[in-house]
């Protein structure tokens, strides 16, 4: 028996398999053969889907969304760092130590 390389499944694929398992139209063995996934993996995905189902109906924004970014602060920091780099480059040039 040859060893199979590790596979990474997409979220859409996992959801598709888990929904098929929840429907109950086929056994785990049949689903495992159809989707070429181990039955234990299907059971795990099914459990994750059931646990996370309440989050679909949550209020407001998704909790996993990116945090808001303060662009003004970031632009100020970039300007500050550019100023420091220019200053240090000038100081190194005057000292004759600038590295190209």
Residue pairs with C-beta under 8 A, 6 or more apart in sequence:
9 37
13 35
14 45
14 48
15 49
17 31
17 35
17 37
17 42
17 45
18 42
18 45
18 46
18 48
18 49
19 49
20 26
20 31
20 34
20 35
21 28
21 31
21 42
21 43
21 45
21 46
22 46
22 49
22 50
26 34
28 39
28 42
28 43
29 39
31 37
31 39
31 42
32 38
32 39
32 42
35 42
55 63
89 98
92 98
92 99
